[in-house]
Amino acid sequence: MNTITNFWNYFQQNNFVFLLLNEIPKGELKTHFDKLIEMLHQYNQDLDIIIKNKTKGGELIITANGNPYLFKEV
């Protein structure tokens, strides 16, 4: 299966973890973040994620860290 599809499938199955950042123990949260970034890096090692927790929902940002050559990958 496509590595980016694996990333999105994992995120869809576990998105509740990232919506409830403040309610999940830090150790468990780190495990989920590590797995998510690992799956993204299987697609492209130079991409990163930023997750913002808001009172009504959250925001997932995939970033190329300012590298314009990676924008199409994002």
Predicted model as a PDB file, atoms N, CA, C, CB and O in Angstrom, pLDDT in the B-factor column:
MODEL        1                                                                  
ATOM      1  N   MET A   1       0.846  -1.186   0.000  1.00 56.00           N  
ATOM      2  CA  MET A   1       0.000   0.000   0.000  1.00 56.00           C  
ATOM      3  C   MET A   1       0.887   1.244   0.000  1.00 56.00           C  
ATOM      4  CB  MET A   1      -0.960   0.001   1.226  1.00 56.00           C  
ATOM      5  O   MET A   1       1.987   1.233   0.552  1.00 56.00           O  
ATOM      6  N   ASN A   2       0.413   2.274  -0.602  1.00 79.00           N  
ATOM      7  CA  ASN A   2       1.115   3.546  -0.691  1.00 79.00           C  
ATOM      8  C   ASN A   2       1.422   4.089   0.707  1.00 79.00           C  
ATOM      9  CB  ASN A   2       0.283   4.563  -1.493  1.00 79.00           C  
ATOM     10  O   ASN A   2       0.559   4.062   1.585  1.00 79.00           O  
ATOM     11  N   THR A   3       2.640   4.579   0.915  1.00 84.00           N  
ATOM     12  CA  THR A   3       3.033   5.056   2.240  1.00 84.00           C  
ATOM     13  C   THR A   3       2.228   6.270   2.687  1.00 84.00           C  
ATOM     14  CB  THR A   3       4.504   5.393   2.249  1.00 84.00           C  
ATOM     15  O   THR A   3       1.965   6.417   3.881  1.00 84.00           O  
ATOM     16  N   ILE A   4       1.823   7.154   1.754  1.00 90.00           N  
ATOM     17  CA  ILE A   4       1.022   8.299   2.179  1.00 90.00           C  
ATOM     18  C   ILE A   4      -0.372   7.837   2.579  1.00 90.00           C  
ATOM     19  CB  ILE A   4       0.938   9.356   1.058  1.00 90.00           C  
ATOM     20  O   ILE A   4      -0.986   8.423   3.471  1.00 90.00           O  
ATOM     21  N   THR A   5      -0.873   6.801   1.933  1.00 92.00           N  
ATOM     22  CA  THR A   5      -2.164   6.228   2.316  1.00 92.00           C  
ATOM     23  C   THR A   5      -2.074   5.625   3.714  1.00 92.00           C  
ATOM     24  CB  THR A   5      -2.614   5.157   1.294  1.00 92.00           C  
ATOM     25  O   THR A   5      -3.008   5.751   4.506  1.00 92.00           O  
ATOM     26  N   ASN A   6      -0.972   4.980   4.015  1.00 92.00           N  
ATOM     27  CA  ASN A   6      -0.762   4.436   5.363  1.00 92.00           C  
ATOM     28  C   ASN A   6      -0.797   5.547   6.409  1.00 92.00           C  
ATOM     29  CB  ASN A   6       0.581   3.683   5.439  1.00 92.00           C  
ATOM     30  O   ASN A   6      -1.400   5.398   7.472  1.00 92.00           O  
ATOM     31  N   PHE A   7      -0.143   6.661   6.091  1.00 92.00           N  
ATOM     32  CA  PHE A   7      -0.133   7.804   7.002  1.00 92.00           C  
ATOM     33  C   PHE A   7      -1.551   8.285   7.273  1.00 92.00           C  
ATOM     34  CB  PHE A   7       0.715   8.948   6.426  1.00 92.00           C  
ATOM     35  O   PHE A   7      -1.941   8.448   8.429  1.00 92.00           O  
ATOM     36  N   TRP A   8      -2.328   8.516   6.210  1.00 93.00           N  
ATOM     37  CA  TRP A   8      -3.681   9.049   6.382  1.00 93.00           C  
ATOM     38  C   TRP A   8      -4.599   8.041   7.057  1.00 93.00           C  
ATOM     39  CB  TRP A   8      -4.263   9.457   5.035  1.00 93.00           C  
ATOM     40  O   TRP A   8      -5.459   8.429   7.847  1.00 93.00           O  
ATOM     41  N   ASN A   9      -4.436   6.769   6.767  1.00 93.00           N  
ATOM     42  CA  ASN A   9      -5.245   5.746   7.449  1.00 93.00           C  
ATOM     43  C   ASN A   9      -4.958   5.747   8.951  1.00 93.00           C  
ATOM     44  CB  ASN A   9      -4.963   4.343   6.854  1.00 93.00           C  
ATOM     45  O   ASN A   9      -5.882   5.693   9.763  1.00 93.00           O  
ATOM     46  N   TYR A  10      -3.682   5.809   9.316  1.00 91.00           N  
ATOM     47  CA  TYR A  10      -3.320   5.855  10.731  1.00 91.00           C  
ATOM     48  C   TYR A  10      -3.900   7.105  11.390  1.00 91.00           C  
ATOM     49  CB  TYR A  10      -1.788   5.822  10.900  1.00 91.00           C  
ATOM     50  O   TYR A  10      -4.449   7.037  12.490  1.00 91.00           O  
ATOM     51  N   PHE A  11      -3.776   8.235  10.716  1.00 91.00           N  
ATOM     52  CA  PHE A  11      -4.293   9.481  11.284  1.00 91.00           C  
ATOM     53  C   PHE A  11      -5.808   9.401  11.474  1.00 91.00           C  
ATOM     54  CB  PHE A  11      -3.931  10.676  10.379  1.00 91.00           C  
ATOM     55  O   PHE A  11      -6.314   9.809  12.519  1.00 91.00           O  
ATOM     56  N   GLN A  12      -6.531   8.892  10.501  1.00 92.00           N  
ATOM     57  CA  GLN A  12      -7.984   8.772  10.614  1.00 92.00           C  
ATOM     58  C   GLN A  12      -8.386   7.856  11.763  1.00 92.00           C  
ATOM     59  CB  GLN A  12      -8.571   8.253   9.308  1.00 92.00           C  
ATOM     60  O   GLN A  12      -9.353   8.138  12.471  1.00 92.00           O  
ATOM     61  N   GLN A  13      -7.662   6.778  11.951  1.00 92.00           N  
ATOM     62  CA  GLN A  13      -7.986   5.824  13.004  1.00 92.00           C  
ATOM     63  C   GLN A  13      -7.641   6.356  14.394  1.00 92.00           C  
ATOM     64  CB  GLN A  13      -7.258   4.520  12.759  1.00 92.00           C  
ATOM     65  O   GLN A  13      -8.206   5.904  15.390  1.00 92.00           O  
ATOM     66  N   ASN A  14      -6.724   7.305  14.464  1.00 88.00           N  
ATOM     67  CA  ASN A  14      -6.239   7.785  15.766  1.00 88.00           C  
ATOM     68  C   ASN A  14      -6.401   9.283  15.961  1.00 88.00           C  
ATOM     69  CB  ASN A  14      -4.793   7.426  15.932  1.00 88.00           C  
ATOM     70  O   ASN A  14      -5.789   9.848  16.867  1.00 88.00           O  
ATOM     71  N   ASN A  15      -7.204   9.939  15.143  1.00 85.00           N  
ATOM     72  CA  ASN A  15      -7.303  11.394  15.233  1.00 85.00           C  
ATOM     73  C   ASN A  15      -7.870  11.871  16.559  1.00 85.00           C  
ATOM     74  CB  ASN A  15      -8.151  11.915  14.113  1.00 85.00           C  
ATOM     75  O   ASN A  15      -7.610  13.003  16.965  1.00 85.00           O  
ATOM     76  N   PHE A  16      -8.640  11.031  17.241  1.00 85.00           N  
ATOM     77  CA  PHE A  16      -9.178  11.416  18.552  1.00 85.00           C  
ATOM     78  C   PHE A  16      -8.060  11.715  19.539  1.00 85.00           C  
ATOM     79  CB  PHE A  16     -10.081  10.308  19.107  1.00 85.00           C  
ATOM     80  O   PHE A  16      -8.216  12.566  20.414  1.00 85.00           O  
ATOM     81  N   VAL A  17      -6.943  11.029  19.406  1.00 84.00           N  
ATOM     82  CA  VAL A  17      -5.800  11.259  20.299  1.00 84.00           C  
ATOM     83  C   VAL A  17      -5.310  12.689  20.155  1.00 84.00           C  
ATOM     84  CB  VAL A  17      -4.652  10.265  19.998  1.00 84.00           C  
ATOM     85  O   VAL A  17      -4.987  13.347  21.143  1.00 84.00           O  
ATOM     86  N   PHE A  18      -5.258  13.162  18.925  1.00 81.00           N  
ATOM     87  CA  PHE A  18      -4.720  14.485  18.659  1.00 81.00           C  
ATOM     88  C   PHE A  18      -5.733  15.587  18.963  1.00 81.00           C  
ATOM     89  CB  PHE A  18      -4.273  14.579  17.218  1.00 81.00           C  
ATOM     90  O   PHE A  18      -5.359  16.743  19.164  1.00 81.00           O  
ATOM     91  N   LEU A  19      -7.009  15.226  18.995  1.00 81.00           N  
ATOM     92  CA  LEU A  19      -8.038  16.191  19.386  1.00 81.00           C  
ATOM     93  C   LEU A  19      -8.093  16.353  20.901  1.00 81.00           C  
ATOM     94  CB  LEU A  19      -9.407  15.756  18.854  1.00 81.00           C  
ATOM     95  O   LEU A  19      -8.516  17.393  21.406  1.00 81.00           O  
ATOM     96  N   LEU A  20      -7.666  15.322  21.620  1.00 82.00           N  
ATOM     97  CA  LEU A  20      -7.730  15.320  23.084  1.00 82.00           C  
ATOM     98  C   LEU A  20      -6.342  15.436  23.704  1.00 82.00           C  
ATOM     99  CB  LEU A  20      -8.417  14.048  23.584  1.00 82.00           C  
ATOM    100  O   LEU A  20      -6.051  14.780  24.704  1.00 82.00           O  
ATOM    101  N   LEU A  21      -5.498  16.257  23.120  1.00 80.00           N  
ATOM    102  CA  LEU A  21      -4.110  16.373  23.559  1.00 80.00           C  
ATOM    103  C   LEU A  21      -3.959  16.591  25.061  1.00 80.00           C  
ATOM    104  CB  LEU A  21      -3.449  17.497  22.830  1.00 80.00           C  
ATOM    105  O   LEU A  21      -3.083  15.999  25.692  1.00 80.00           O  
ATOM    106  N   ASN A  22      -4.796  17.423  25.623  1.00 80.00           N  
ATOM    107  CA  ASN A  22      -4.654  17.785  27.034  1.00 80.00           C  
ATOM    108  C   ASN A  22      -5.186  16.722  27.989  1.00 80.00           C  
ATOM    109  CB  ASN A  22      -5.362  19.081  27.295  1.00 80.00           C  
ATOM    110  O   ASN A  22      -4.959  16.805  29.196  1.00 80.00           O  
ATOM    111  N   GLU A  23      -5.888  15.727  27.461  1.00 84.00           N  
ATOM    112  CA  GLU A  23      -6.513  14.719  28.315  1.00 84.00           C  
ATOM    113  C   GLU A  23      -5.800  13.372  28.265  1.00 84.00           C  
ATOM    114  CB  GLU A  23      -7.952  14.540  27.917  1.00 84.00           C  
ATOM    115  O   GLU A  23      -6.174  12.459  29.001  1.00 84.00           O  
ATOM    116  N   ILE A  24      -4.810  13.228  27.439  1.00 84.00           N  
ATOM    117  CA  ILE A  24      -4.115  11.951  27.265  1.00 84.00           C  
ATOM    118  C   ILE A  24      -2.755  12.029  27.948  1.00 84.00           C  
ATOM    119  CB  ILE A  24      -3.956  11.597  25.752  1.00 84.00           C  
ATOM    120  O   ILE A  24      -2.049  13.029  27.819  1.00 84.00           O  
ATOM    121  N   PRO A  25      -2.383  10.968  28.677  1.00 88.00           N  
ATOM    122  CA  PRO A  25      -1.072  10.968  29.347  1.00 88.00           C  
ATOM    123  C   PRO A  25       0.062  11.208  28.348  1.00 88.00           C  
ATOM    124  CB  PRO A  25      -0.847   9.633  30.084  1.00 88.00           C  
ATOM    125  O   PRO A  25       0.023  10.725  27.216  1.00 88.00           O  
ATOM    126  N   LYS A  26       1.063  11.957  28.785  1.00 86.00           N  
ATOM    127  CA  LYS A  26       2.156  12.362  27.900  1.00 86.00           C  
ATOM    128  C   LYS A  26       2.884  11.185  27.264  1.00 86.00           C  
ATOM    129  CB  LYS A  26       3.140  13.198  28.664  1.00 86.00           C  
ATOM    130  O   LYS A  26       3.278  11.260  26.100  1.00 86.00           O  
ATOM    131  N   GLY A  27       3.065  10.115  28.000  1.00 88.00           N  
ATOM    132  CA  GLY A  27       3.745   8.946  27.448  1.00 88.00           C  
ATOM    133  C   GLY A  27       2.973   8.331  26.291  1.00 88.00           C  
ATOM    134  O   GLY A  27       3.554   7.960  25.271  1.00 88.00           O  
ATOM    135  N   GLU A  28       1.663   8.226  26.458  1.00 87.00           N  
ATOM    136  CA  GLU A  28       0.815   7.677  25.400  1.00 87.00           C  
ATOM    137  C   GLU A  28       0.775   8.621  24.205  1.00 87.00           C  
ATOM    138  CB  GLU A  28      -0.609   7.422  25.924  1.00 87.00           C  
ATOM    139  O   GLU A  28       0.809   8.182  23.055  1.00 87.00           O  
ATOM    140  N   LEU A  29       0.705   9.905  24.483  1.00 86.00           N  
ATOM    141  CA  LEU A  29       0.676  10.909  23.429  1.00 86.00           C  
ATOM    142  C   LEU A  29       1.962  10.870  22.606  1.00 86.00           C  
ATOM    143  CB  LEU A  29       0.468  12.304  24.026  1.00 86.00           C  
ATOM    144  O   LEU A  29       1.920  10.959  21.379  1.00 86.00           O  
ATOM    145  N   LYS A  30       3.101  10.737  23.280  1.00 89.00           N  
ATOM    146  CA  LYS A  30       4.389  10.655  22.590  1.00 89.00           C  
ATOM    147  C   LYS A  30       4.432   9.440  21.674  1.00 89.00           C  
ATOM    148  CB  LYS A  30       5.541  10.594  23.603  1.00 89.00           C  
ATOM    149  O   LYS A  30       4.955   9.521  20.563  1.00 89.00           O  
ATOM    150  N   THR A  31       3.894   8.331  22.124  1.00 91.00           N  
ATOM    151  CA  THR A  31       3.853   7.127  21.303  1.00 91.00           C  
ATOM    152  C   THR A  31       3.091   7.377  20.013  1.00 91.00           C  
ATOM    153  CB  THR A  31       3.219   5.974  22.074  1.00 91.00           C  
ATOM    154  O   THR A  31       3.538   6.976  18.939  1.00 91.00           O  
ATOM    155  N   HIS A  32       1.938   8.039  20.111  1.00 89.00           N  
ATOM    156  CA  HIS A  32       1.127   8.333  18.929  1.00 89.00           C  
ATOM    157  C   HIS A  32       1.814   9.343  17.997  1.00 89.00           C  
ATOM    158  CB  HIS A  32      -0.242   8.867  19.357  1.00 89.00           C  
ATOM    159  O   HIS A  32       1.783   9.182  16.777  1.00 89.00           O  
ATOM    160  N   PHE A  33       2.424  10.366  18.562  1.00 90.00           N  
ATOM    161  CA  PHE A  33       3.156  11.352  17.747  1.00 90.00           C  
ATOM    162  C   PHE A  33       4.326  10.680  17.024  1.00 90.00           C  
ATOM    163  CB  PHE A  33       3.674  12.522  18.633  1.00 90.00           C  
ATOM    164  O   PHE A  33       4.542  10.905  15.834  1.00 90.00           O  
ATOM    165  N   ASP A  34       5.072   9.859  17.752  1.00 93.00           N  
ATOM    166  CA  ASP A  34       6.221   9.174  17.150  1.00 93.00           C  
ATOM    167  C   ASP A  34       5.783   8.285  15.991  1.00 93.00           C  
ATOM    168  CB  ASP A  34       6.958   8.336  18.205  1.00 93.00           C  
ATOM    169  O   ASP A  34       6.437   8.259  14.948  1.00 93.00           O  
ATOM    170  N   LYS A  35       4.689   7.561  16.165  1.00 93.00           N  
ATOM    171  CA  LYS A  35       4.185   6.682  15.116  1.00 93.00           C  
ATOM    172  C   LYS A  35       3.718   7.496  13.908  1.00 93.00           C  
ATOM    173  CB  LYS A  35       3.035   5.812  15.652  1.00 93.00           C  
ATOM    174  O   LYS A  35       3.994   7.134  12.764  1.00 93.00           O  
ATOM    175  N   LEU A  36       3.010   8.595  14.168  1.00 92.00           N  
ATOM    176  CA  LEU A  36       2.509   9.435  13.079  1.00 92.00           C  
ATOM    177  C   LEU A  36       3.663  10.031  12.268  1.00 92.00           C  
ATOM    178  CB  LEU A  36       1.618  10.559  13.638  1.00 92.00           C  
ATOM    179  O   LEU A  36       3.629  10.010  11.038  1.00 92.00           O  
ATOM    180  N   ILE A  37       4.670  10.554  12.942  1.00 94.00           N  
ATOM    181  CA  ILE A  37       5.811  11.150  12.237  1.00 94.00           C  
ATOM    182  C   ILE A  37       6.622  10.069  11.518  1.00 94.00           C  
ATOM    183  CB  ILE A  37       6.715  11.928  13.226  1.00 94.00           C  
ATOM    184  O   ILE A  37       7.154  10.311  10.434  1.00 94.00           O  
ATOM    185  N   GLU A  38       6.716   8.894  12.110  1.00 94.00           N  
ATOM    186  CA  GLU A  38       7.405   7.783  11.452  1.00 94.00           C  
ATOM    187  C   GLU A  38       6.714   7.427  10.129  1.00 94.00           C  
ATOM    188  CB  GLU A  38       7.450   6.547  12.385  1.00 94.00           C  
ATOM    189  O   GLU A  38       7.375   7.184   9.119  1.00 94.00           O  
ATOM    190  N   MET A  39       5.397   7.399  10.150  1.00 93.00           N  
ATOM    191  CA  MET A  39       4.652   7.057   8.941  1.00 93.00           C  
ATOM    192  C   MET A  39       4.784   8.164   7.887  1.00 93.00           C  
ATOM    193  CB  MET A  39       3.167   6.816   9.278  1.00 93.00           C  
ATOM    194  O   MET A  39       4.865   7.874   6.693  1.00 93.00           O  
ATOM    195  N   LEU A  40       4.807   9.415   8.319  1.00 95.00           N  
ATOM    196  CA  LEU A  40       5.017  10.512   7.374  1.00 95.00           C  
ATOM    197  C   LEU A  40       6.417  10.429   6.779  1.00 95.00           C  
ATOM    198  CB  LEU A  40       4.805  11.877   8.063  1.00 95.00           C  
ATOM    199  O   LEU A  40       6.595  10.658   5.583  1.00 95.00           O  
ATOM    200  N   HIS A  41       7.400  10.108   7.593  1.00 95.00           N  
ATOM    201  CA  HIS A  41       8.783  10.019   7.121  1.00 95.00           C  
ATOM    202  C   HIS A  41       8.997   8.827   6.191  1.00 95.00           C  
ATOM    203  CB  HIS A  41       9.734   9.923   8.305  1.00 95.00           C  
ATOM    204  O   HIS A  41       9.938   8.831   5.398  1.00 95.00           O  
ATOM    205  N   GLN A  42       8.149   7.814   6.273  1.00 93.00           N  
ATOM    206  CA  GLN A  42       8.220   6.728   5.290  1.00 93.00           C  
ATOM    207  C   GLN A  42       7.849   7.250   3.913  1.00 93.00           C  
ATOM    208  CB  GLN A  42       7.291   5.558   5.690  1.00 93.00           C  
ATOM    209  O   GLN A  42       8.335   6.753   2.897  1.00 93.00           O  
ATOM    210  N   TYR A  43       6.983   8.258   3.884  1.00 93.00           N  
ATOM    211  CA  TYR A  43       6.597   8.906   2.629  1.00 93.00           C  
ATOM    212  C   TYR A  43       7.677   9.892   2.180  1.00 93.00           C  
ATOM    213  CB  TYR A  43       5.243   9.633   2.788  1.00 93.00           C  
ATOM    214  O   TYR A  43       8.120   9.856   1.032  1.00 93.00           O  
ATOM    215  N   ASN A  44       8.097  10.772   3.093  1.00 94.00           N  
ATOM    216  CA  ASN A  44       9.145  11.743   2.778  1.00 94.00           C  
ATOM    217  C   ASN A  44       9.820  12.176   4.074  1.00 94.00           C  
ATOM    218  CB  ASN A  44       8.561  12.976   2.016  1.00 94.00           C  
ATOM    219  O   ASN A  44       9.187  12.770   4.947  1.00 94.00           O  
ATOM    220  N   GLN A  45      11.092  11.878   4.189  1.00 94.00           N  
ATOM    221  CA  GLN A  45      11.875  12.121   5.406  1.00 94.00           C  
ATOM    222  C   GLN A  45      11.978  13.604   5.764  1.00 94.00           C  
ATOM    223  CB  GLN A  45      13.264  11.548   5.241  1.00 94.00           C  
ATOM    224  O   GLN A  45      12.215  13.941   6.924  1.00 94.00           O  
ATOM    225  N   ASP A  46      11.803  14.485   4.791  1.00 95.00           N  
ATOM    226  CA  ASP A  46      12.009  15.911   5.022  1.00 95.00           C  
ATOM    227  C   ASP A  46      10.748  16.675   5.434  1.00 95.00           C  
ATOM    228  CB  ASP A  46      12.567  16.528   3.790  1.00 95.00           C  
ATOM    229  O   ASP A  46      10.806  17.880   5.683  1.00 95.00           O  
ATOM    230  N   LEU A  47       9.624  15.986   5.506  1.00 96.00           N  
ATOM    231  CA  LEU A  47       8.386  16.646   5.918  1.00 96.00           C  
ATOM    232  C   LEU A  47       8.199  16.520   7.426  1.00 96.00           C  
ATOM    233  CB  LEU A  47       7.174  16.045   5.174  1.00 96.00           C  
ATOM    234  O   LEU A  47       8.729  15.598   8.046  1.00 96.00           O  
ATOM    235  N   ASP A  48       7.460  17.431   8.005  1.00 96.00           N  
ATOM    236  CA  ASP A  48       7.143  17.397   9.433  1.00 96.00           C  
ATOM    237  C   ASP A  48       5.674  17.719   9.631  1.00 96.00           C  
ATOM    238  CB  ASP A  48       8.029  18.388  10.226  1.00 96.00           C  
ATOM    239  O   ASP A  48       4.979  18.128   8.701  1.00 96.00           O  
ATOM    240  N   ILE A  49       5.219  17.531  10.848  1.00 93.00           N  
ATOM    241  CA  ILE A  49       3.831  17.846  11.173  1.00 93.00           C  
ATOM    242  C   ILE A  49       3.778  18.817  12.344  1.00 93.00           C  
ATOM    243  CB  ILE A  49       3.040  16.564  11.501  1.00 93.00           C  
ATOM    244  O   ILE A  49       4.657  18.845  13.206  1.00 93.00           O  
ATOM    245  N   ILE A  50       2.730  19.600  12.340  1.00 91.00           N  
ATOM    246  CA  ILE A  50       2.403  20.482  13.454  1.00 91.00           C  
ATOM    247  C   ILE A  50       0.939  20.200  13.770  1.00 91.00           C  
ATOM    248  CB  ILE A  50       2.662  22.025  13.111  1.00 91.00           C  
ATOM    249  O   ILE A  50       0.094  20.207  12.875  1.00 91.00           O  
ATOM    250  N   ILE A  51       0.647  19.958  15.015  1.00 86.00           N  
ATOM    251  CA  ILE A  51      -0.734  19.730  15.416  1.00 86.00           C  
ATOM    252  C   ILE A  51      -1.107  20.794  16.432  1.00 86.00           C  
ATOM    253  CB  ILE A  51      -0.934  18.294  16.001  1.00 86.00           C  
ATOM    254  O   ILE A  51      -0.433  20.980  17.446  1.00 86.00           O  
ATOM    255  N   LYS A  52      -2.200  21.489  16.133  1.00 84.00           N  
ATOM    256  CA  LYS A  52      -2.687  22.535  17.033  1.00 84.00           C  
ATOM    257  C   LYS A  52      -4.019  22.082  17.617  1.00 84.00           C  
ATOM    258  CB  LYS A  52      -2.836  23.907  16.288  1.00 84.00           C  
ATOM    259  O   LYS A  52      -4.916  21.652  16.892  1.00 84.00           O  
ATOM    260  N   ASN A  53      -4.130  22.182  18.904  1.00 77.00           N  
ATOM    261  CA  ASN A  53      -5.354  21.820  19.608  1.00 77.00           C  
ATOM    262  C   ASN A  53      -6.145  23.091  19.861  1.00 77.00           C  
ATOM    263  CB  ASN A  53      -5.047  21.070  20.944  1.00 77.00           C  
ATOM    264  O   ASN A  53      -5.634  24.044  20.449  1.00 77.00           O  
ATOM    265  N   LYS A  54      -7.393  23.099  19.415  1.00 73.00           N  
ATOM    266  CA  LYS A  54      -8.257  24.256  19.618  1.00 73.00           C  
ATOM    267  C   LYS A  54      -9.474  23.824  20.418  1.00 73.00           C  
ATOM    268  CB  LYS A  54      -8.681  24.888  18.263  1.00 73.00           C  
ATOM    269  O   LYS A  54      -9.755  22.631  20.532  1.00 73.00           O  
ATOM    270  N   THR A  55     -10.193  24.785  20.969  1.00 71.00           N  
ATOM    271  CA  THR A  55     -11.353  24.437  21.789  1.00 71.00           C  
ATOM    272  C   THR A  55     -12.433  23.705  20.998  1.00 71.00           C  
ATOM    273  CB  THR A  55     -11.938  25.686  22.407  1.00 71.00           C  
ATOM    274  O   THR A  55     -13.131  22.850  21.543  1.00 71.00           O  
ATOM    275  N   LYS A  56     -12.571  24.033  19.732  1.00 72.00           N  
ATOM    276  CA  LYS A  56     -13.551  23.337  18.890  1.00 72.00           C  
ATOM    277  C   LYS A  56     -12.817  22.693  17.720  1.00 72.00           C  
ATOM    278  CB  LYS A  56     -14.662  24.319  18.378  1.00 72.00           C  
ATOM    279  O   LYS A  56     -12.793  23.234  16.614  1.00 72.00           O  
ATOM    280  N   GLY A  57     -12.221  21.537  17.976  1.00 71.00           N  
ATOM    281  CA  GLY A  57     -11.499  20.833  16.923  1.00 71.00           C  
ATOM    282  C   GLY A  57     -10.004  21.038  17.037  1.00 71.00           C  
ATOM    283  O   GLY A  57      -9.489  21.435  18.082  1.00 71.00           O  
ATOM    284  N   GLY A  58      -9.326  20.764  15.956  1.00 78.00           N  
ATOM    285  CA  GLY A  58      -7.884  20.897  15.929  1.00 78.00           C  
ATOM    286  C   GLY A  58      -7.421  21.150  14.509  1.00 78.00           C  
ATOM    287  O   GLY A  58      -8.224  21.267  13.583  1.00 78.00           O  
ATOM    288  N   GLU A  59      -6.115  21.231  14.361  1.00 86.00           N  
ATOM    289  CA  GLU A  59      -5.558  21.535  13.049  1.00 86.00           C  
ATOM    290  C   GLU A  59      -4.296  20.709  12.850  1.00 86.00           C  
ATOM    291  CB  GLU A  59      -5.258  23.055  12.903  1.00 86.00           C  
ATOM    292  O   GLU A  59      -3.405  20.707  13.700  1.00 86.00           O  
ATOM    293  N   LEU A  60      -4.224  20.010  11.729  1.00 88.00           N  
ATOM    294  CA  LEU A  60      -3.039  19.259  11.341  1.00 88.00           C  
ATOM    295  C   LEU A  60      -2.376  20.009  10.198  1.00 88.00           C  
ATOM    296  CB  LEU A  60      -3.395  17.788  10.930  1.00 88.00           C  
ATOM    297  O   LEU A  60      -3.005  20.290   9.177  1.00 88.00           O  
ATOM    298  N   ILE A  61      -1.114  20.328  10.376  1.00 92.00           N  
ATOM    299  CA  ILE A  61      -0.352  21.022   9.330  1.00 92.00           C  
ATOM    300  C   ILE A  61       0.808  20.116   8.939  1.00 92.00           C  
ATOM    301  CB  ILE A  61       0.163  22.439   9.820  1.00 92.00           C  
ATOM    302  O   ILE A  61       1.588  19.681   9.786  1.00 92.00           O  
ATOM    303  N   ILE A  62       0.910  19.841   7.653  1.00 94.00           N  
ATOM    304  CA  ILE A  62       2.079  19.130   7.125  1.00 94.00           C  
ATOM    305  C   ILE A  62       2.962  20.199   6.515  1.00 94.00           C  
ATOM    306  CB  ILE A  62       1.684  18.005   6.060  1.00 94.00           C  
ATOM    307  O   ILE A  62       2.508  20.985   5.683  1.00 94.00           O  
ATOM    308  N   THR A  63       4.217  20.232   6.923  1.00 95.00           N  
ATOM    309  CA  THR A  63       5.107  21.316   6.520  1.00 95.00           C  
ATOM    310  C   THR A  63       6.357  20.786   5.817  1.00 95.00           C  
ATOM    311  CB  THR A  63       5.505  22.146   7.736  1.00 95.00           C  
ATOM    312  O   THR A  63       6.873  19.713   6.130  1.00 95.00           O  
ATOM    313  N   ALA A  64       6.813  21.576   4.866  1.00 95.00           N  
ATOM    314  CA  ALA A  64       8.070  21.308   4.173  1.00 95.00           C  
ATOM    315  C   ALA A  64       9.190  22.149   4.793  1.00 95.00           C  
ATOM    316  CB  ALA A  64       7.936  21.608   2.655  1.00 95.00           C  
ATOM    317  O   ALA A  64      10.297  22.217   4.260  1.00 95.00           O  
ATOM    318  N   ASN A  65       8.887  22.780   5.916  1.00 93.00           N  
ATOM    319  CA  ASN A  65       9.864  23.606   6.633  1.00 93.00           C  
ATOM    320  C   ASN A  65      10.483  24.685   5.742  1.00 93.00           C  
ATOM    321  CB  ASN A  65      10.963  22.727   7.206  1.00 93.00           C  
ATOM    322  O   ASN A  65      11.672  24.988   5.840  1.00 93.00           O  
ATOM    323  N   GLY A  66       9.645  25.256   4.869  1.00 93.00           N  
ATOM    324  CA  GLY A  66      10.085  26.353   4.025  1.00 93.00           C  
ATOM    325  C   GLY A  66      10.821  25.956   2.755  1.00 93.00           C  
ATOM    326  O   GLY A  66      11.233  26.823   1.984  1.00 93.00           O  
ATOM    327  N   ASN A  67      10.990  24.673   2.531  1.00 93.00           N  
ATOM    328  CA  ASN A  67      11.697  24.205   1.343  1.00 93.00           C  
ATOM    329  C   ASN A  67      10.728  24.190   0.158  1.00 93.00           C  
ATOM    330  CB  ASN A  67      12.310  22.787   1.578  1.00 93.00           C  
ATOM    331  O   ASN A  67       9.842  23.337   0.111  1.00 93.00           O  
ATOM    332  N   PRO A  68      10.872  25.103  -0.793  1.00 93.00           N  
ATOM    333  CA  PRO A  68       9.913  25.178  -1.903  1.00 93.00           C  
ATOM    334  C   PRO A  68       9.926  23.962  -2.807  1.00 93.00           C  
ATOM    335  CB  PRO A  68      10.186  26.393  -2.724  1.00 93.00           C  
ATOM    336  O   PRO A  68       8.938  23.700  -3.492  1.00 93.00           O  
ATOM    337  N   TYR A  69      11.019  23.213  -2.827  1.00 93.00           N  
ATOM    338  CA  TYR A  69      11.102  22.018  -3.665  1.00 93.00           C  
ATOM    339  C   TYR A  69      10.245  20.886  -3.132  1.00 93.00           C  
ATOM    340  CB  TYR A  69      12.535  21.559  -3.778  1.00 93.00           C  
ATOM    341  O   TYR A  69       9.966  19.927  -3.852  1.00 93.00           O  
ATOM    342  N   LEU A  70       9.823  20.985  -1.872  1.00 92.00           N  
ATOM    343  CA  LEU A  70       9.004  19.935  -1.273  1.00 92.00           C  
ATOM    344  C   LEU A  70       7.522  20.288  -1.221  1.00 92.00           C  
ATOM    345  CB  LEU A  70       9.495  19.640   0.114  1.00 92.00           C  
ATOM    346  O   LEU A  70       6.714  19.478  -0.764  1.00 92.00           O  
ATOM    347  N   PHE A  71       7.153  21.470  -1.678  1.00 91.00           N  
ATOM    348  CA  PHE A  71       5.759  21.897  -1.582  1.00 91.00           C  
ATOM    349  C   PHE A  71       4.813  20.915  -2.274  1.00 91.00           C  
ATOM    350  CB  PHE A  71       5.595  23.287  -2.186  1.00 91.00           C  
ATOM    351  O   PHE A  71       3.714  20.667  -1.779  1.00 91.00           O  
ATOM    352  N   LYS A  72       5.222  20.359  -3.400  1.00 90.00           N  
ATOM    353  CA  LYS A  72       4.354  19.410  -4.100  1.00 90.00           C  
ATOM    354  C   LYS A  72       4.161  18.128  -3.282  1.00 90.00           C  
ATOM    355  CB  LYS A  72       4.940  19.072  -5.481  1.00 90.00           C  
ATOM    356  O   LYS A  72       3.146  17.446  -3.424  1.00 90.00           O  
ATOM    357  N   GLU A  73       5.118  17.808  -2.442  1.00 90.00           N  
ATOM    358  CA  GLU A  73       5.004  16.637  -1.576  1.00 90.00           C  
ATOM    359  C   GLU A  73       4.005  16.868  -0.449  1.00 90.00           C  
ATOM    360  CB  GLU A  73       6.363  16.277  -0.997  1.00 90.00           C  
ATOM    361  O   GLU A  73       3.333  15.943   0.006  1.00 90.00           O  
ATOM    362  N   VAL A  74       3.923  18.110  -0.013  1.00 88.00           N  
ATOM    363  CA  VAL A  74       2.984  18.461   1.046  1.00 88.00           C  
ATOM    364  C   VAL A  74       1.577  18.349   0.501  1.00 88.00           C  
ATOM    365  CB  VAL A  74       3.253  19.888   1.592  1.00 88.00           C  
ATOM    366  O   VAL A  74       0.613  18.600   1.224  1.00 88.00           O  
TER     367      VAL A  74                                                      
ENDMDL                                                                          
END                                                                             
